[in-house]
Amino acid sequence: MTTGPYQRALYSNEAFEILAYAYESITGGSFEDGLKKDMFEPLGMDRSFLHPPPADDRNLLRPVPPDVDDTLWDLGALAP
């Protein structure tokens, strides 16, 4: 670590990657399908997803706005 705690904003998806592996190991199903069936559908979240459907980016939240310096972000597995 090059800076002390709370001195630089960092974000990482690693905890969710571990959760996904654990979910898939326990249930034998995919994490994405489990989220849809067990969380998104019961809550009426019909426009929530892990991966956008092809050619459907309406209302898609971008992780980092194009005009923001993204060198402070760690996108984990989503990093380019």
N, C-alpha and C positions, 0 to 999 in steps of 0.2 A: 504494500500500500504506500503510495507516495504522498498522501495527505492524511491529516488526522480525521477523526470522526466528525461528521456533520460539516465538513469544510467543502465538500464537492458533491453535487448530486449525481448519483449513479442509479441505474435501473437495470435489473436483470430478470430474465424469465426462468432462471435455473430451478427455482423452487417449483414452478408449475410444470417444468419438464420432469422433475422427480415425481411429482404428484401424478402426472400422466402415466409414467412407467409403472408406478405402484397400482393405479387403478386398472391398467390393462393386465398386469400380472395377476391381480386378485379376481377380476371378473372375466377375463378372457376376451373382452370386447374392446372396441376402440374408445379412447378417452373422448374424442370428438362426438361420437354417437351417444356416449353416456351423458355428456353435458346436455346435448340436445334433448334426449329423452327424459332425463331425471331433473334437469334444472330449467332449461330455456322454455320447453313446451308447457310444463305446469305453471310457469310464471307468465305465460303469454308473451314471451320474448321472441317473437317471430322474425326479428331482423338481427338476431345475435348469432354469432358463429365464430369459430376459430380461424377458418380459412374462407375468404369470400367466394361465392359461386363465380364461375367464369363469367367475365364481362359484366359483372354486377358490382360496381363500386359506389352506388348511390349511398349517401349517408355514411360512407366509410371513414372512420376516424384514423387519421394518419398518425403514426407513432411520434414523428418529429415534423413540425411544420417546415416547409422548404426554406424559409427565411431565418431559421434558428440554427445556430452553430451546434451541429449534432456530435461534435467530438466529445461532449460530456456524457453521452449516453452509451450504455452497453446493452445492446438488444439481444444478447445471448444467441440462441440458434437462429434468430431472425436477422442477425447482422449481415450486411451485404458482403 
